Amino acid sequence: MSEKVSLTFNQVLILLFTVYISNNGYTLVGGKPASVTKLVNNIAEGDLGIDESGALNKTGILGSVIGMKRKLEDMTHNILSGSNLIVTAIEQLSKHGITAIEFSNTG
């Protein structure tokens, strides 16, 4: 009889240890692995318009991925702004009858 109680106690310890390890795994990842995988795949496909408000625990890998997404958004915004400045400059040069080739030869 005591062997059965000991076995049950060991099973409870194993179960508690498993729960502890899996909770720590979620902490390291920052959420469910499937959710993090989906987010990373969306970013890899160029979708930066992902709603991150559902990511309650922005730590671990998930936090890093969200940080990467924000940096990519900033870079994209800066590239777009730079492109708009170039278009504006070309339009200004064009108004004055200067082509881009003529402008580059003056430098």
N, C-alpha and C positions, 0 to 999 in steps of 0.2 A: 504494500500500500504506500509506503514512504517513497518508493521509486517513482510511482505515478505522480505524486505531489511534486517531487523534485523535477520531473520531466516537465510538468505544467509550469513550474516556476521558471525553468530554463526557457521555455517557449515564450513566456511573458517577457523575460529579459531580452530575448532576440527580437520580439515584436517592438518593444520600446526602443531598442537600439536602431532598428530599421526605420522607425518613424523619425527618430532624431537625425539620422543620416540623411533621409530624404528631405527633411525640413532645411537642413544645412545646405543641401544641394540646391534647393529653390532659392536660398539666400545668395549663394554664389552666382547663380544664373540670373536672379532678379525676377523670376517669374516662371511660368510653365515653359519647359523647353519648346513645346510646339508653338507657343505664341512668339517666343524670341526668334525661332526659325522663320516663321511667317514674316515677321518684321524685317529681318535681315534679307530675306528673299525679295521682298517688295522694294527695299532700298537698292538692292543689286540690280533690279529691273528699272531703276530710275524713278520710282514712285516715292517722292519725298513728302507727299501730302497726307501722310499717315497721322491719324489722330492718336496722340500718345497719352491722352488723358486717362485712358483705361489702364495704363501702366502705373499701378499704385506704388509699387516698390521699385524705384528707379536706382537700384544699386546693382552691383555685380556686372555681368555681361550686358544685361538689358540697359543699365545706366550708361555703359560705354557706347552701346549701339545708338541710343537716343542722342548722346553727345556728338557722335559721328554724323548722325542725320542733321543735327542743327548746324554743324560746321559745313556740311555739304550745301545746306540751304543758304548759308551766308556766302559761300564761294559762288554759288549759282547767281545769287543776287548781285554780287560784285561784278561778275562777268557780264551780266545783262546790263548793268549800269555803264560799264566800260564800253560795251558795244553801242549803247545809245549815245554816249559822248562822241564816239568815232563817227557815227552817222550824222550827228549834229555838226561836227567839224567839217565833214565832207560837204554837207549842204551849204555851210557858210563859205567854204572855198568856191563852191560851184556858183554861188551868187555873185562872187567877184570875178568869175570867169577863169578861175585857176583850176586846172585838173590836178588830180592826186599825183600823177606822174610828174607834172611840172613842179609841184610842191616838193616832192622827194628829191628832185634834182637841185633844188636851191640850197640844201643843207650841206 
